[in-house]
């Protein structure tokens, strides 16, 4: 799906190119990182990366995810919710929690890498 949209993404984002790889290897390069449901992505910024701004952006995302995790965990730990909610709602909340925990782990790693390189 992403492969089919590469040309449009290059034009919209005014990028030089898009390279799809099975695994990111941003070691040594200054990159902006993100996590979506479908993929983890990095934008190589060469010398254009404002390290402090990127740290702040990652920190805000981490704080948002921590809040989401706390809310979802609270729901799933609430016996009243677990007894009354339909099974599908409970399962959706479990999946959202798993996704949020995974995204948090990736963003924390990226923030640590950025802090060590900058």
Order of alpha helices (4+ residues) and beta strands (2+ residues): alpha-beta-beta-alpha-alpha-alpha
